[in-house]
Amino acid sequence: MALRYLLFLIEVNNLDNNSHIGEIVYSKSGRDSNRNFIVIGILNKEYVYIVDGSLRTIDKPKKKKIKHLVFSGRVSEELRELVLSGQNISNSMVKSFLQSEDTNKEV
């Protein structure tokens, strides 16, 4: 598991455009529709890797087409810096950030 994560980090750090890493996205199609995730990697112009800490963990991120996501514009700077620097992030960190952002929604 750790080896897969390290290879993933090397792949992430070699990309030119990391502007969406750490951003909250909303899945609008697929089995995981109507759920919030955090982008932890960009594969190419069509695909990103997303996690939510429970359904999709750090060890097994979901490869998702960008056209099936809605980008919120809200970014976790802490998670973003950890991913870009190659440090480990935990599923509990991802879950707690998503839960805190979910409670800040206006009703």
Rosetta constraint file for C-alpha pairs under 8 A:
AtomPair CA 1 CA 5 HARMONIC 6.45 0.50
AtomPair CA 1 CA 59 HARMONIC 5.98 0.50
AtomPair CA 2 CA 6 HARMONIC 6.19 0.50
AtomPair CA 2 CA 59 HARMONIC 7.42 0.50
AtomPair CA 3 CA 7 HARMONIC 6.18 0.50
AtomPair CA 4 CA 8 HARMONIC 6.10 0.50
AtomPair CA 4 CA 59 HARMONIC 7.19 0.50
AtomPair CA 5 CA 9 HARMONIC 6.20 0.50
AtomPair CA 5 CA 58 HARMONIC 7.58 0.50
AtomPair CA 5 CA 59 HARMONIC 6.13 0.50
AtomPair CA 6 CA 10 HARMONIC 6.35 0.50
AtomPair CA 6 CA 86 HARMONIC 7.98 0.50
AtomPair CA 7 CA 11 HARMONIC 6.32 0.50
AtomPair CA 8 CA 12 HARMONIC 6.21 0.50
AtomPair CA 9 CA 13 HARMONIC 6.12 0.50
AtomPair CA 9 CA 83 HARMONIC 7.21 0.50
AtomPair CA 9 CA 84 HARMONIC 7.81 0.50
AtomPair CA 9 CA 86 HARMONIC 6.01 0.50
AtomPair CA 10 CA 14 HARMONIC 6.36 0.50
AtomPair CA 10 CA 86 HARMONIC 7.95 0.50
AtomPair CA 11 CA 15 HARMONIC 6.90 0.50
AtomPair CA 11 CA 43 HARMONIC 7.95 0.50
AtomPair CA 12 CA 18 HARMONIC 7.89 0.50
AtomPair CA 12 CA 41 HARMONIC 5.51 0.50
AtomPair CA 12 CA 42 HARMONIC 6.49 0.50
AtomPair CA 12 CA 43 HARMONIC 7.58 0.50
AtomPair CA 12 CA 84 HARMONIC 7.52 0.50
AtomPair CA 13 CA 84 HARMONIC 6.39 0.50
AtomPair CA 13 CA 86 HARMONIC 7.99 0.50
AtomPair CA 15 CA 42 HARMONIC 7.34 0.50
AtomPair CA 15 CA 43 HARMONIC 7.97 0.50
AtomPair CA 17 CA 42 HARMONIC 7.98 0.50
AtomPair CA 18 CA 41 HARMONIC 7.68 0.50
AtomPair CA 18 CA 42 HARMONIC 7.03 0.50
AtomPair CA 20 CA 39 HARMONIC 6.64 0.50
AtomPair CA 20 CA 42 HARMONIC 7.94 0.50
AtomPair CA 20 CA 75 HARMONIC 7.91 0.50
AtomPair CA 21 CA 38 HARMONIC 7.68 0.50
AtomPair CA 21 CA 39 HARMONIC 5.09 0.50
AtomPair CA 21 CA 40 HARMONIC 5.13 0.50
AtomPair CA 21 CA 41 HARMONIC 5.99 0.50
AtomPair CA 21 CA 42 HARMONIC 7.46 0.50
AtomPair CA 21 CA 75 HARMONIC 7.84 0.50
AtomPair CA 21 CA 80 HARMONIC 5.73 0.50
AtomPair CA 21 CA 83 HARMONIC 7.94 0.50
AtomPair CA 22 CA 38 HARMONIC 5.72 0.50
AtomPair CA 22 CA 39 HARMONIC 5.29 0.50
AtomPair CA 22 CA 40 HARMONIC 5.88 0.50
AtomPair CA 22 CA 75 HARMONIC 5.26 0.50
AtomPair CA 22 CA 76 HARMONIC 5.17 0.50
AtomPair CA 22 CA 77 HARMONIC 6.64 0.50
AtomPair CA 22 CA 79 HARMONIC 5.78 0.50
AtomPair CA 22 CA 80 HARMONIC 4.46 0.50
AtomPair CA 23 CA 38 HARMONIC 5.49 0.50
AtomPair CA 23 CA 39 HARMONIC 5.55 0.50
AtomPair CA 23 CA 71 HARMONIC 7.31 0.50
AtomPair CA 23 CA 72 HARMONIC 7.16 0.50
AtomPair CA 23 CA 73 HARMONIC 6.48 0.50
AtomPair CA 23 CA 74 HARMONIC 5.64 0.50
AtomPair CA 23 CA 75 HARMONIC 4.12 0.50
AtomPair CA 23 CA 76 HARMONIC 6.30 0.50
AtomPair CA 24 CA 36 HARMONIC 6.63 0.50
AtomPair CA 24 CA 37 HARMONIC 5.66 0.50
AtomPair CA 24 CA 38 HARMONIC 4.59 0.50
AtomPair CA 24 CA 39 HARMONIC 6.59 0.50
AtomPair CA 24 CA 71 HARMONIC 6.53 0.50
AtomPair CA 24 CA 72 HARMONIC 5.76 0.50
AtomPair CA 24 CA 73 HARMONIC 7.06 0.50
AtomPair CA 24 CA 74 HARMONIC 5.83 0.50
AtomPair CA 24 CA 75 HARMONIC 6.16 0.50
AtomPair CA 24 CA 76 HARMONIC 7.80 0.50
AtomPair CA 24 CA 98 HARMONIC 7.88 0.50
AtomPair CA 25 CA 36 HARMONIC 5.66 0.50
AtomPair CA 25 CA 37 HARMONIC 5.30 0.50
AtomPair CA 25 CA 38 HARMONIC 5.99 0.50
AtomPair CA 25 CA 39 HARMONIC 7.05 0.50
AtomPair CA 25 CA 69 HARMONIC 6.18 0.50
AtomPair CA 25 CA 70 HARMONIC 5.50 0.50
AtomPair CA 25 CA 71 HARMONIC 4.63 0.50
AtomPair CA 25 CA 72 HARMONIC 5.66 0.50
AtomPair CA 26 CA 33 HARMONIC 7.75 0.50
AtomPair CA 26 CA 34 HARMONIC 6.54 0.50
AtomPair CA 26 CA 35 HARMONIC 5.77 0.50
AtomPair CA 26 CA 36 HARMONIC 4.60 0.50
AtomPair CA 26 CA 37 HARMONIC 6.34 0.50
AtomPair CA 26 CA 69 HARMONIC 5.56 0.50
AtomPair CA 26 CA 70 HARMONIC 5.00 0.50
AtomPair CA 26 CA 71 HARMONIC 6.56 0.50
AtomPair CA 26 CA 72 HARMONIC 7.35 0.50
AtomPair CA 27 CA 32 HARMONIC 6.54 0.50
AtomPair CA 27 CA 33 HARMONIC 4.79 0.50
AtomPair CA 27 CA 34 HARMONIC 5.55 0.50
AtomPair CA 27 CA 35 HARMONIC 5.64 0.50
AtomPair CA 27 CA 36 HARMONIC 6.46 0.50
AtomPair CA 27 CA 37 HARMONIC 7.56 0.50
AtomPair CA 27 CA 68 HARMONIC 6.18 0.50
AtomPair CA 27 CA 69 HARMONIC 4.72 0.50
AtomPair CA 27 CA 70 HARMONIC 6.45 0.50
AtomPair CA 28 CA 33 HARMONIC 4.95 0.50
AtomPair CA 28 CA 34 HARMONIC 5.90 0.50
AtomPair CA 28 CA 68 HARMONIC 5.58 0.50
AtomPair CA 28 CA 69 HARMONIC 5.70 0.50
AtomPair CA 28 CA 70 HARMONIC 6.94 0.50
AtomPair CA 29 CA 33 HARMONIC 4.70 0.50
AtomPair CA 29 CA 34 HARMONIC 7.64 0.50
AtomPair CA 29 CA 68 HARMONIC 5.71 0.50
AtomPair CA 29 CA 69 HARMONIC 7.69 0.50
AtomPair CA 36 CA 52 HARMONIC 7.01 0.50
AtomPair CA 36 CA 98 HARMONIC 7.27 0.50
AtomPair CA 37 CA 50 HARMONIC 5.86 0.50
AtomPair CA 37 CA 51 HARMONIC 5.36 0.50
AtomPair CA 37 CA 52 HARMONIC 4.79 0.50
AtomPair CA 37 CA 98 HARMONIC 7.48 0.50
AtomPair CA 38 CA 50 HARMONIC 5.39 0.50
AtomPair CA 38 CA 51 HARMONIC 5.45 0.50
AtomPair CA 38 CA 52 HARMONIC 6.26 0.50
AtomPair CA 38 CA 94 HARMONIC 7.54 0.50
AtomPair CA 38 CA 98 HARMONIC 7.96 0.50
AtomPair CA 39 CA 48 HARMONIC 6.75 0.50
AtomPair CA 39 CA 49 HARMONIC 5.81 0.50
AtomPair CA 39 CA 50 HARMONIC 4.49 0.50
AtomPair CA 39 CA 51 HARMONIC 6.66 0.50
AtomPair CA 40 CA 48 HARMONIC 7.73 0.50
AtomPair CA 40 CA 49 HARMONIC 5.75 0.50
AtomPair CA 40 CA 50 HARMONIC 5.75 0.50
AtomPair CA 40 CA 51 HARMONIC 7.05 0.50
AtomPair CA 40 CA 80 HARMONIC 7.59 0.50
AtomPair CA 40 CA 83 HARMONIC 6.87 0.50
AtomPair CA 41 CA 48 HARMONIC 5.68 0.50
AtomPair CA 41 CA 49 HARMONIC 4.88 0.50
AtomPair CA 41 CA 50 HARMONIC 7.14 0.50
AtomPair CA 42 CA 47 HARMONIC 6.42 0.50
AtomPair CA 42 CA 48 HARMONIC 4.31 0.50
AtomPair CA 42 CA 49 HARMONIC 6.10 0.50
AtomPair CA 43 CA 47 HARMONIC 5.39 0.50
AtomPair CA 43 CA 48 HARMONIC 5.34 0.50
AtomPair CA 43 CA 49 HARMONIC 7.10 0.50
AtomPair CA 44 CA 48 HARMONIC 7.11 0.50
AtomPair CA 45 CA 66 HARMONIC 7.97 0.50
AtomPair CA 46 CA 65 HARMONIC 5.55 0.50
AtomPair CA 46 CA 66 HARMONIC 5.54 0.50
AtomPair CA 46 CA 67 HARMONIC 7.52 0.50
AtomPair CA 47 CA 63 HARMONIC 6.37 0.50
AtomPair CA 47 CA 64 HARMONIC 5.44 0.50
AtomPair CA 47 CA 65 HARMONIC 4.49 0.50
AtomPair CA 47 CA 66 HARMONIC 5.52 0.50
AtomPair CA 48 CA 63 HARMONIC 5.72 0.50
AtomPair CA 48 CA 64 HARMONIC 5.54 0.50
AtomPair CA 48 CA 65 HARMONIC 6.50 0.50
AtomPair CA 48 CA 66 HARMONIC 6.53 0.50
AtomPair CA 49 CA 61 HARMONIC 5.74 0.50
AtomPair CA 49 CA 62 HARMONIC 5.33 0.50
AtomPair CA 49 CA 63 HARMONIC 4.60 0.50
AtomPair CA 49 CA 64 HARMONIC 6.20 0.50
AtomPair CA 50 CA 56 HARMONIC 7.47 0.50
AtomPair CA 50 CA 61 HARMONIC 5.53 0.50
AtomPair CA 50 CA 62 HARMONIC 5.19 0.50
AtomPair CA 50 CA 63 HARMONIC 6.58 0.50
AtomPair CA 50 CA 64 HARMONIC 7.07 0.50
AtomPair CA 51 CA 55 HARMONIC 7.77 0.50
AtomPair CA 51 CA 56 HARMONIC 4.87 0.50
AtomPair CA 51 CA 57 HARMONIC 5.63 0.50
AtomPair CA 51 CA 58 HARMONIC 6.26 0.50
AtomPair CA 51 CA 61 HARMONIC 5.29 0.50
AtomPair CA 51 CA 62 HARMONIC 6.45 0.50
AtomPair CA 51 CA 94 HARMONIC 7.70 0.50
AtomPair CA 52 CA 56 HARMONIC 5.42 0.50
AtomPair CA 52 CA 57 HARMONIC 6.35 0.50
AtomPair CA 52 CA 91 HARMONIC 7.49 0.50
AtomPair CA 52 CA 94 HARMONIC 6.12 0.50
AtomPair CA 52 CA 95 HARMONIC 6.13 0.50
AtomPair CA 52 CA 98 HARMONIC 7.48 0.50
AtomPair CA 53 CA 57 HARMONIC 4.60 0.50
AtomPair CA 53 CA 58 HARMONIC 6.62 0.50
AtomPair CA 53 CA 90 HARMONIC 7.75 0.50
AtomPair CA 53 CA 91 HARMONIC 4.18 0.50
AtomPair CA 53 CA 92 HARMONIC 6.35 0.50
AtomPair CA 53 CA 93 HARMONIC 7.79 0.50
AtomPair CA 53 CA 94 HARMONIC 5.39 0.50
AtomPair CA 53 CA 95 HARMONIC 5.14 0.50
AtomPair CA 54 CA 91 HARMONIC 7.04 0.50
AtomPair CA 54 CA 95 HARMONIC 7.20 0.50
AtomPair CA 56 CA 60 HARMONIC 6.14 0.50
AtomPair CA 56 CA 61 HARMONIC 5.50 0.50
AtomPair CA 56 CA 62 HARMONIC 6.30 0.50
AtomPair CA 57 CA 61 HARMONIC 5.80 0.50
AtomPair CA 57 CA 91 HARMONIC 6.13 0.50
AtomPair CA 58 CA 89 HARMONIC 7.61 0.50
AtomPair CA 58 CA 90 HARMONIC 7.01 0.50
AtomPair CA 58 CA 91 HARMONIC 6.19 0.50
AtomPair CA 64 CA 68 HARMONIC 7.24 0.50
AtomPair CA 64 CA 69 HARMONIC 7.94 0.50
AtomPair CA 65 CA 69 HARMONIC 7.18 0.50
AtomPair CA 75 CA 80 HARMONIC 7.66 0.50
AtomPair CA 76 CA 80 HARMONIC 6.05 0.50
AtomPair CA 76 CA 97 HARMONIC 7.55 0.50
AtomPair CA 77 CA 81 HARMONIC 6.04 0.50
AtomPair CA 78 CA 82 HARMONIC 6.34 0.50
AtomPair CA 79 CA 83 HARMONIC 6.18 0.50
AtomPair CA 79 CA 89 HARMONIC 7.16 0.50
AtomPair CA 79 CA 94 HARMONIC 7.79 0.50
AtomPair CA 80 CA 84 HARMONIC 6.15 0.50
AtomPair CA 81 CA 85 HARMONIC 5.95 0.50
AtomPair CA 82 CA 86 HARMONIC 6.20 0.50
AtomPair CA 82 CA 87 HARMONIC 5.12 0.50
AtomPair CA 82 CA 88 HARMONIC 6.82 0.50
AtomPair CA 82 CA 89 HARMONIC 6.71 0.50
AtomPair CA 83 CA 87 HARMONIC 6.03 0.50
AtomPair CA 83 CA 88 HARMONIC 7.18 0.50
AtomPair CA 83 CA 89 HARMONIC 7.22 0.50
AtomPair CA 89 CA 93 HARMONIC 6.80 0.50
AtomPair CA 89 CA 94 HARMONIC 7.84 0.50
AtomPair CA 90 CA 94 HARMONIC 6.70 0.50
AtomPair CA 91 CA 95 HARMONIC 6.14 0.50
AtomPair CA 92 CA 96 HARMONIC 5.96 0.50
AtomPair CA 93 CA 97 HARMONIC 6.19 0.50
AtomPair CA 94 CA 98 HARMONIC 6.23 0.50
AtomPair CA 95 CA 99 HARMONIC 6.08 0.50
AtomPair CA 96 CA 100 HARMONIC 6.08 0.50
AtomPair CA 97 CA 101 HARMONIC 6.21 0.50
AtomPair CA 98 CA 102 HARMONIC 6.05 0.50
AtomPair CA 99 CA 103 HARMONIC 6.32 0.50
AtomPair CA 100 CA 104 HARMONIC 6.56 0.50
AtomPair CA 101 CA 105 HARMONIC 6.97 0.50
